Amino acid sequence: MKITLNEKETKDEIKFPCLMQGEDGSVVFFITNKWGTVIHTNVDGKKRLGDNSVYWDMSKFKIFKGSITLEND
């Protein structure tokens, strides 16, 4: 028996603005390539809510496909 896998790396096209998730679980709202603001982070993470940068390393993020709800307490 012969089995051949033809795997293709599927890469989602990034359309800005968009939400992306970092390797550490943080979610950043990106306005353009490398420019974004942290809108979700875990307590132990290095990033803080509201941190903004124009130098994010995009290779450390993937497109966030979930949803986020913002509301006042």
Secondary structure, 3 states (H helix, E strand, C coil): CCCCCCCCCCCCCCCCCEEEEECCCCEEEEEECCEEEEEECCCCCCCCCCCEECCCCHHHEEECCCCCCCCCC
